[in-house]
Amino acid sequence: MKICCIGAGYVGGPTMSIMANKCKDIQITVVDLDEKKIAAWNSNELPVFEPELLEKVQKARGRNLFFSTDIDKELMEADIIFISVNTPTKTYGVGAGKASDLTYVENCARRIGEVARKAKIIVEKSTIPVRTAESIRKIFLANGYGDRFQVLSNPEFLAEGTAVKDLEEPDRVLIGGEESEEGRKAVEVLAGIYEQWVPGGKILKTNLWSAELSKLAANAFLAQRISSINAISALCEVTGADVGEVARVIGMDSRIGSKFLNASVGFGGSCFQKDILNLVYLCEYYGVYEVAKYWEQVLLMNEYQRERFSGKIVSSLFDTITGKRIAVYGFAFKKDTNDTRGSSAISVCKHLLEEKAHLAIYDPKVSLQQINKDLEIEEEKIIYCKNAYEAADGAHAVIILTEWDEFKGLDFKKIYKSMLKPAFIFDGRRILNHENLVKIGFEVYSIGRGKKSRY
């Protein structure tokens, strides 16, 4: 069997790498138009950073895992084709700002139809709106090759930073297919691949529409939990409660559970905001406007949390940060990834730059070029630092925007000595020992707690 995956990004590359390791009898080729990206996958400097991913790629690459720009050849030879291309939020036309832009998905469908000759299974791996599979089928049918293809939905549920573990030991694998004899056969073929390492009880089979909506709903529920605890964190700060203690109490309720109850400066990533916006658009399209308003509030709360954090920095630094050096620890949207899409750091840093602050930014994996691109500024507007100590030297404040483990083990006595006094720390991820920081001399502000100070 041969598999071709269109798209060598954060989903396609890692997913196919793990599949190749688990299914050594299947030849898997990841294709992309981006020559630089493919070259990176064929090197030891992968375009995607994930713990353990490089080792997995190295084990399978050249054996049964390949990366190529020869898209047509691989499409012709493949038995199964995964579509794993970007589906960004539209910035133009109908649905701008909410609906998903399916240009790349449609282009893939048309290209597959043009070059493929034998029967194939087409698998939606990208995050897409409900009934996209129907659109793909219409393209196939209208061009006279619909009978050759079965379209399945197989959404990914991996989390960046833990993608390898999530792929090797998934909570579930979801496969949606058409309710026909051919559709059910196609579902069983794909399920048989996953069964080589995933217990059968974790492989869920549904119709196409349920599979497509389940992905949006799952991300919406996770984001909702984060916005809910962040809403409580704002109340904690003005009442003297500690959101960490509140989260621990409610998390021990078996009906609620403890996951995704960590208050922070806000959620980020490529999926949560995009998927909720897509969900809002779908609700509006089908006329369930109250449901649309409900889910939109999850995003409004997330942005409120970011603005509230930025405002606390300004007010604490005597209502002005003009010309003040602020050390920014972390720019990726979460630890153990170099992905900055949707990162709260972008929003917070933009707010601070608008107040004319001087930002000294350090992130272990995010490049200066990426930071400049995200902030839409010239290089001289920020200082890109090689380590946390360099960023803090001469700073008025340190702000934690990504929960990298290395930040927990820093020598904060050394950092304190190098900063201007009073020295402030704003812990947007609640990862530091605030009592120890106060003993050193810091003015400490943390999400979900009142100010901690020795004065």
C-alpha positions as CSV (number, residue, x, y, z in Angstrom):
1,M,0.0,0.0,0.0
2,K,1.1,3.5,-0.8
3,I,0.0,6.7,1.1
4,C,0.5,10.3,-0.1
5,C,-0.1,13.2,2.3
6,I,-0.5,16.6,0.7
7,G,0.9,19.2,3.1
8,A,4.1,19.1,5.1
9,G,3.1,21.3,8.0
10,Y,2.4,20.8,11.7
11,V,-0.2,18.1,11.1
12,G,1.0,16.3,7.9
13,G,4.6,15.9,8.8
14,P,4.3,14.5,12.4
15,T,1.2,12.4,11.6
16,M,2.9,10.6,8.7
17,S,6.1,10.2,10.5
18,I,4.5,8.3,13.3
19,M,2.3,6.3,10.9
20,A,5.5,5.3,9.0
21,N,7.1,4.1,12.2
22,K,4.1,2.1,13.2
23,C,3.3,0.7,9.7
24,K,6.6,-0.4,8.2
25,D,4.9,-2.2,5.4
26,I,3.3,1.0,4.0
27,Q,5.2,3.5,1.9
28,I,4.3,7.0,2.9
29,T,5.3,10.2,1.0
30,V,4.6,13.7,2.2
31,V,4.4,16.2,-0.6
32,D,4.4,20.0,-0.7
33,L,4.9,22.8,-3.1
34,D,7.3,24.5,-0.7
35,E,10.8,23.3,-1.7
36,K,12.4,24.8,1.4
37,K,10.0,23.0,3.7
38,I,10.6,19.7,2.0
39,A,14.3,20.2,2.1
40,A,14.0,20.9,5.8
41,W,12.1,17.6,6.4
42,N,14.9,15.8,4.5
43,S,17.5,17.4,6.8
44,N,18.0,17.3,10.6
45,E,16.7,20.8,11.0
46,L,13.0,20.1,10.7
47,P,10.6,23.0,10.0
48,V,8.4,21.8,13.0
49,F,9.8,21.5,16.5
50,E,8.3,18.7,18.6
51,P,10.0,16.7,21.3
52,E,11.2,13.3,19.9
53,L,9.9,14.1,16.4
54,L,13.4,14.3,14.8
55,E,14.3,10.8,16.1
56,K,11.0,9.4,14.7
57,V,11.7,11.0,11.3
58,Q,15.3,9.7,11.2
59,K,14.1,6.1,11.9
60,A,11.7,6.0,9.0
61,R,13.1,8.5,6.5
62,G,14.5,6.7,3.4
63,R,13.0,3.4,4.5
64,N,9.2,3.9,4.1
65,L,8.9,7.7,4.8
66,F,9.7,10.2,2.1
67,F,9.3,13.9,1.5
68,S,8.9,15.2,-2.0
69,T,7.8,18.1,-4.3
70,D,6.8,15.7,-7.1
71,I,3.2,15.9,-6.2
72,D,1.6,14.5,-9.4
73,K,3.7,11.3,-9.4
74,E,2.8,10.6,-5.8
75,L,-0.9,11.3,-6.3
76,M,-1.0,8.9,-9.3
77,E,0.7,6.1,-7.3
78,A,-1.0,6.4,-4.0
79,D,-3.8,4.2,-2.8
80,I,-4.8,6.6,0.0
81,I,-4.4,10.4,-0.2
82,F,-4.5,12.5,3.0
83,I,-5.3,16.2,2.5
84,S,-3.5,18.1,5.3
85,V,-3.3,21.6,3.9
86,N,-3.8,25.0,5.7
87,T,-7.4,26.2,6.1
88,P,-7.0,29.7,7.4
89,T,-9.8,32.1,8.4
90,K,-11.0,34.1,5.4
91,T,-9.8,37.7,5.2
92,Y,-12.1,38.7,2.3
93,G,-15.6,38.2,0.9
94,V,-18.5,36.3,2.4
95,G,-17.6,35.1,5.8
96,A,-14.5,37.2,6.2
97,G,-13.1,37.0,9.7
98,K,-15.0,33.9,10.6
99,A,-15.4,31.3,7.8
100,S,-12.6,28.9,6.8
101,D,-10.8,29.6,3.5
102,L,-11.0,26.3,1.6
103,T,-9.0,27.4,-1.4
104,Y,-6.2,24.9,-0.7
105,V,-8.6,22.1,-0.1
106,E,-10.5,22.7,-3.3
107,N,-7.2,23.0,-5.3
108,C,-6.1,19.6,-3.9
109,A,-9.4,18.0,-4.9
110,R,-9.1,19.3,-8.4
111,R,-5.5,18.2,-8.7
112,I,-6.3,14.7,-7.5
113,G,-9.0,14.4,-10.0
114,E,-6.8,15.6,-12.9
115,V,-3.9,13.2,-12.3
116,A,-5.3,10.2,-10.4
117,R,-6.5,7.3,-12.5
118,K,-7.1,4.3,-10.3
119,A,-9.6,4.2,-7.4
120,K,-8.4,5.9,-4.2
121,I,-9.5,6.8,-0.7
122,I,-9.3,10.6,-0.1
123,V,-8.9,11.5,3.6
124,E,-9.7,14.9,5.0
125,K,-7.1,15.6,7.7
126,S,-7.3,19.4,7.7
127,T,-9.6,21.2,10.1
128,I,-12.6,22.0,7.9
129,P,-16.2,23.1,8.2
130,V,-19.1,20.6,8.3
131,R,-20.1,19.3,4.8
132,T,-16.7,20.0,3.2
133,A,-16.6,16.4,2.1
134,E,-19.7,16.9,0.2
135,S,-18.1,19.8,-1.7
136,I,-15.1,17.6,-2.5
137,R,-17.4,14.9,-3.8
138,K,-19.3,17.4,-6.0
139,I,-16.0,18.4,-7.6
140,F,-15.1,14.8,-8.3
141,L,-18.6,14.0,-9.7
142,A,-18.9,17.1,-11.8
143,N,-15.6,16.3,-13.5
144,G,-16.5,12.7,-14.2
145,Y,-14.3,10.8,-11.8
146,G,-16.4,10.7,-8.7
147,D,-17.0,6.9,-8.8
148,R,-13.2,6.3,-8.4
149,F,-12.9,8.1,-5.1
150,Q,-14.3,7.6,-1.6
151,V,-14.0,10.6,0.7
152,L,-13.4,10.1,4.5
153,S,-13.0,12.5,7.4
154,N,-10.2,11.7,9.8
155,P,-9.7,14.9,11.9
156,E,-6.6,15.2,14.1
157,F,-6.8,15.7,17.8
158,L,-3.1,16.1,18.6
159,A,-1.8,19.0,20.7
160,E,1.4,20.8,19.8
161,G,4.2,20.1,22.2
162,T,2.9,16.6,22.9
163,A,2.2,15.6,19.3
164,V,4.4,12.5,19.2
165,K,2.7,11.1,22.3
166,D,-0.7,12.1,21.1
167,L,-0.2,10.3,17.9
168,E,1.4,7.2,19.4
169,E,-1.2,6.9,22.2
170,P,-4.3,8.8,21.0
171,D,-7.4,9.2,23.2
172,R,-9.4,8.2,20.1
173,V,-9.1,8.0,16.3
174,L,-12.2,9.3,14.5
175,I,-13.1,8.2,11.0
176,G,-16.2,9.4,9.2
177,G,-17.4,8.0,6.0
178,E,-20.4,7.8,3.7
179,E,-23.3,5.6,4.7
180,S,-23.0,3.3,1.7
181,E,-21.3,-0.1,1.1
182,E,-18.3,1.6,-0.6
183,G,-18.1,4.2,2.2
184,R,-18.1,1.5,4.9
185,K,-15.4,-0.4,3.1
186,A,-13.2,2.7,2.9
187,V,-13.6,3.3,6.6
188,E,-12.5,-0.2,7.3
189,V,-9.4,0.2,5.2
190,L,-8.3,3.3,7.1
191,A,-9.3,1.8,10.4
192,G,-7.1,-1.3,9.6
193,I,-4.1,1.0,9.3
194,Y,-4.6,2.6,12.7
195,E,-5.3,-0.8,14.3
196,Q,-1.7,-1.7,13.8
197,W,-1.0,0.4,16.9
198,V,-4.3,1.8,18.3
199,P,-6.7,-0.5,20.3
200,G,-9.8,-1.1,18.3
201,G,-12.0,0.3,21.1
202,K,-10.4,3.8,20.5
203,I,-11.3,3.9,16.8
204,L,-14.6,5.6,16.4
205,K,-16.6,5.4,13.2
206,T,-19.3,7.9,12.3
207,N,-20.9,9.5,9.3
208,L,-19.0,12.2,7.5
209,W,-20.9,15.2,9.0
210,S,-20.5,14.0,12.6
211,A,-16.8,13.6,12.2
212,E,-16.3,17.0,10.7
213,L,-18.4,18.7,13.4
214,S,-16.8,16.7,16.2
215,K,-13.4,18.3,15.5
216,L,-14.8,21.9,15.8
217,A,-16.9,21.0,18.9
218,A,-13.9,19.4,20.7
219,N,-11.7,22.5,20.2
220,A,-14.6,24.7,21.2
221,F,-15.2,22.9,24.4
222,L,-11.5,23.0,25.3
223,A,-11.2,26.7,24.6
224,Q,-14.4,27.2,26.6
225,R,-12.9,25.7,29.7
226,I,-9.9,28.0,29.4
227,S,-12.0,31.1,29.0
228,S,-14.2,29.9,31.9
229,I,-11.3,29.6,34.4
230,N,-9.8,32.9,33.1
231,A,-13.1,34.6,33.8
232,I,-12.9,33.3,37.4
233,S,-9.2,34.5,37.6
234,A,-10.3,38.1,37.1
235,L,-12.7,37.8,40.0
236,C,-10.1,36.1,42.1
237,E,-7.7,39.1,41.7
238,V,-10.2,41.6,43.0
239,T,-11.6,39.4,45.9
240,G,-8.3,38.0,47.3
241,A,-9.1,34.4,46.2
242,D,-6.4,32.3,44.4
243,V,-7.6,30.9,41.1
244,G,-5.1,27.9,41.5
245,E,-6.9,26.9,44.7
246,V,-10.3,27.4,43.1
247,A,-9.3,25.3,40.1
248,R,-8.0,22.5,42.3
249,V,-11.3,22.4,44.2
250,I,-13.6,22.3,41.2
251,G,-11.2,20.0,39.3
252,M,-11.7,17.3,42.0
253,D,-15.4,17.1,41.0
254,S,-15.5,14.0,38.9
255,R,-18.1,15.6,36.7
256,I,-15.8,18.4,35.8
257,G,-12.2,17.0,36.0
258,S,-8.9,18.9,36.3
259,K,-7.7,19.3,32.8
260,F,-7.7,22.7,31.0
261,L,-8.3,24.6,34.2
262,N,-5.0,26.4,34.3
263,A,-5.6,30.1,34.2
264,S,-3.2,32.1,32.0
265,V,-2.8,35.1,29.8
266,G,-5.0,33.3,27.2
267,F,-5.1,30.4,24.8
268,G,-3.4,30.5,21.4
269,G,-2.5,28.1,18.6
270,S,-3.7,27.6,15.1
271,C,-6.9,25.8,15.9
272,F,-8.9,27.1,18.9
273,Q,-9.7,30.6,17.6
274,K,-10.0,29.5,14.0
275,D,-12.3,26.6,14.8
276,I,-14.6,28.7,17.1
277,L,-14.8,31.4,14.4
278,N,-15.7,28.7,11.9
279,L,-18.3,27.4,14.3
280,V,-19.8,30.9,14.9
281,Y,-20.0,31.3,11.1
282,L,-21.7,28.0,10.6
283,C,-24.2,28.8,13.4
284,E,-25.0,32.2,11.7
285,Y,-25.2,30.6,8.3
286,Y,-27.8,28.1,9.5
287,G,-29.7,30.7,11.5
288,V,-29.0,29.6,15.1
289,Y,-27.8,33.1,16.1
290,E,-28.0,32.6,19.9
291,V,-25.7,29.7,19.6
292,A,-23.3,31.8,17.6
293,K,-23.3,34.5,20.3
294,Y,-22.6,31.9,22.9
295,W,-19.4,30.6,21.3
296,E,-18.3,34.0,20.2
297,Q,-18.1,35.0,23.9
298,V,-15.4,32.4,24.4
299,L,-13.1,34.4,22.1
300,L,-14.1,37.7,23.6
301,M,-13.1,36.5,27.0
302,N,-9.8,35.3,25.7
303,E,-9.0,38.7,24.2
304,Y,-10.2,40.4,27.4
305,Q,-7.7,38.3,29.4
306,R,-4.9,39.5,27.2
307,E,-5.9,43.1,27.4
308,R,-6.3,42.9,31.1
309,F,-2.8,41.5,31.5
310,S,-1.3,44.2,29.3
311,G,-3.2,46.9,31.2
312,K,-1.9,45.5,34.6
313,I,1.6,45.9,33.3
314,V,1.1,49.5,32.4
315,S,-0.8,50.5,35.6
316,S,1.8,48.7,37.8
317,L,4.7,50.6,36.1
318,F,3.2,53.9,37.3
319,D,0.8,54.3,34.3
320,T,3.6,54.7,31.7
321,I,5.9,52.3,30.0
322,T,7.2,54.7,27.4
323,G,10.9,54.0,26.8
324,K,11.0,51.3,29.5
325,R,12.7,48.0,28.8
326,I,10.4,45.0,29.4
327,A,11.9,41.5,29.2
328,V,9.5,39.1,27.4
329,Y,10.0,35.5,28.3
330,G,8.4,33.3,25.7
331,F,6.8,34.0,22.3
332,A,5.5,30.6,21.2
333,F,1.8,30.0,22.0
334,K,2.8,27.1,24.4
335,K,6.0,25.4,25.5
336,D,7.7,22.7,23.4
337,T,6.8,24.1,20.1
338,N,8.1,26.8,17.8
339,D,4.6,27.7,16.6
340,T,3.5,31.2,17.2
341,R,0.1,31.2,15.4
342,G,-2.5,32.8,17.6
343,S,0.0,33.3,20.4
344,S,-1.1,35.5,23.3
345,A,2.4,36.9,23.2
346,I,1.6,38.6,19.9
347,S,-1.4,40.4,21.3
348,V,0.3,41.4,24.6
349,C,3.5,42.6,22.8
350,K,1.5,44.7,20.3
351,H,-0.3,46.4,23.2
352,L,3.0,47.2,24.9
353,L,4.6,48.5,21.7
354,E,1.6,50.8,21.3
355,E,2.5,52.2,24.7
356,K,6.1,52.8,23.3
357,A,7.8,50.2,25.5
358,H,11.2,48.7,24.5
359,L,10.8,44.9,24.3
360,A,13.7,42.5,24.9
361,I,12.3,39.1,23.8
362,Y,13.7,35.7,24.4
363,D,12.2,32.4,23.3
364,P,14.2,29.1,23.1
365,K,12.7,28.1,19.7
366,V,11.2,31.1,18.0
367,S,13.4,33.1,15.6
368,L,13.8,36.8,15.3
369,Q,12.4,36.7,11.8
370,Q,9.2,35.0,13.0
371,I,8.8,37.5,15.8
372,N,9.1,40.4,13.5
373,K,6.7,38.9,11.1
374,D,4.1,38.3,13.8
375,L,4.5,41.8,15.3
376,E,4.5,43.4,11.9
377,I,7.4,45.7,12.8
378,E,10.9,46.5,11.7
379,E,13.8,44.7,13.5
380,E,15.0,47.7,15.4
381,K,11.7,48.0,17.2
382,I,12.6,45.1,19.5
383,I,15.7,43.5,21.0
384,Y,16.1,39.8,20.2
385,C,18.0,38.1,23.1
386,K,19.9,34.9,23.2
387,N,18.9,34.0,26.8
388,A,16.7,35.1,29.6
389,Y,19.5,36.9,31.5
390,E,20.3,39.1,28.6
391,A,16.7,40.1,28.2
392,A,16.3,41.1,31.9
393,D,19.5,43.2,32.0
394,G,18.5,46.8,32.7
395,A,14.7,45.9,32.4
396,H,12.0,47.5,34.5
397,A,9.9,44.3,34.3
398,V,9.9,40.6,33.3
399,I,6.7,39.1,31.8
400,I,6.2,35.4,31.4
401,L,4.1,34.6,28.2
402,T,5.1,31.0,27.5
403,E,5.4,28.3,30.1
404,W,8.8,27.0,29.0
405,D,10.3,24.7,31.7
406,E,13.6,26.5,31.7
407,F,12.0,29.7,33.1
408,K,11.3,27.8,36.3
409,G,14.9,27.1,37.0
410,L,16.4,30.6,36.3
411,D,18.6,32.3,38.9
412,F,16.2,35.1,39.8
413,K,18.6,36.6,42.3
414,K,20.9,37.2,39.4
415,I,18.1,38.6,37.3
416,Y,16.9,40.9,40.2
417,K,20.4,42.4,40.6
418,S,20.5,43.2,36.9
419,M,17.2,45.0,36.7
420,L,16.1,48.5,37.6
421,K,14.3,48.9,40.9
422,P,11.5,48.4,41.8
423,A,11.8,45.2,39.7
424,F,8.5,43.7,38.5
425,I,7.6,40.2,37.4
426,F,4.3,39.5,35.7
427,D,3.6,35.8,35.6
428,G,1.1,35.2,32.8
429,R,1.5,31.4,33.0
430,R,1.5,30.9,36.8
431,I,4.7,28.8,36.7
432,L,7.0,30.6,39.2
433,N,7.4,30.5,43.0
434,H,5.9,33.9,43.9
435,E,6.8,33.8,47.6
436,N,10.5,33.2,46.8
437,L,10.4,36.0,44.3
438,V,9.0,38.4,46.8
439,K,11.7,37.4,49.3
440,I,14.3,38.3,46.7
441,G,12.7,41.7,46.3
442,F,10.4,41.5,43.3
443,E,7.0,43.1,42.9
444,V,5.0,40.1,41.7
445,Y,1.8,40.0,39.7
446,S,0.2,36.7,38.7
447,I,-2.9,35.8,36.8
448,G,-5.6,34.9,39.3
449,R,-3.9,36.3,42.4
450,G,-3.5,39.7,44.0
451,K,-0.3,41.6,43.9
452,K,2.6,40.1,46.0
453,S,5.1,42.6,47.4
454,R,7.6,43.0,50.3
455,Y,6.6,46.7,50.6
